[in-house]
Amino acid sequence: MVSKKVVINNPTGLHLRPAGIFCNTAVQFDSKITFQHDTTTSNAKSVLSVLGACIKKGDEIELICEGPDEEEALAAMVKAIEDGLGE
């Protein structure tokens, strides 16, 4: 298992378009990918789960990847977030 905390910098947080890119990045990997915000754990491969987390600009989330390609998955997720998730 690997994890890393990242801050969401998108102006409107994880609304539908960036949440879709977030999930599309996650589903490319075999590893289980979740994220924690406050006390809630959400599935990074589910758009409804991501939207339901209500992540806003400036929120810190902890990405958690567990599985055969966890290192690559974590690196790709962090890069997608740092690149602005298409915004």
C-alpha positions in Angstrom: 0.0 0.0 0.0 1.2 3.5 -0.9 -0.4 6.8 -0.1 0.2 10.5 -0.6 -1.6 13.7 0.5 -2.4 16.2 -2.3 -4.3 19.5 -2.4 -7.0 20.0 -5.0 -6.3 23.3 -6.8 -9.1 23.2 -9.4 -11.1 26.5 -9.2 -14.4 24.6 -8.7 -13.1 21.5 -7.0 -14.0 18.0 -8.2 -17.2 18.8 -10.1 -18.3 16.5 -13.0 -15.7 17.1 -15.6 -12.6 16.9 -13.4 -14.2 14.0 -11.4 -14.5 12.2 -14.7 -10.9 12.7 -15.6 -10.0 11.6 -12.0 -12.0 8.4 -12.4 -10.7 7.7 -15.9 -7.2 7.9 -14.6 -8.0 5.5 -11.7 -9.7 2.8 -13.8 -6.6 2.4 -15.9 -5.0 0.5 -13.0 -5.6 -2.9 -11.4 -4.9 -1.6 -7.9 -7.6 -0.5 -5.5 -7.6 3.3 -5.5 -9.4 5.2 -2.7 -9.0 8.6 -1.2 -9.8 10.1 2.2 -11.1 13.5 3.0 -11.8 14.3 6.6 -13.2 11.0 7.9 -14.7 9.8 4.6 -13.1 7.2 2.3 -14.2 7.2 -1.3 -13.6 5.0 -4.3 -11.6 6.9 -6.9 -12.9 4.7 -9.7 -16.6 5.7 -9.1 -17.7 9.1 -10.4 -20.7 9.1 -7.9 -18.3 8.4 -5.0 -16.0 11.2 -6.1 -18.8 13.7 -6.5 -20.3 12.6 -3.2 -17.1 13.5 -1.4 -17.8 17.2 -2.2 -14.2 18.1 -2.7 -13.7 21.9 -3.0 -10.7 24.0 -4.1 -8.0 23.9 -1.4 -9.2 20.6 0.2 -6.5 18.1 1.0 -7.1 14.5 0.2 -5.0 11.4 0.8 -4.8 9.1 -2.2 -4.4 5.4 -1.2 -3.3 2.8 -3.8 -3.1 -0.9 -3.0 -2.3 -3.6 -5.6 0.1 -4.9 -8.2 0.6 -1.5 -9.9 0.2 0.7 -6.9 3.3 2.9 -7.4 2.4 3.7 -11.0 -1.2 4.3 -10.0 -0.3 6.8 -7.3 2.1 8.6 -9.6 -0.5 8.9 -12.3 -3.2 10.1 -9.9 -0.9 12.7 -8.4 0.2 13.9 -11.8 -3.4 14.2 -13.0 -4.3 16.3 -9.9 -1.2 18.5 -10.2 -1.9 19.0 -13.9 -5.4 20.4 -13.0 -7.6 17.5 -14.1 -8.3 19.0 -17.5 -8.9 22.6 -16.3 
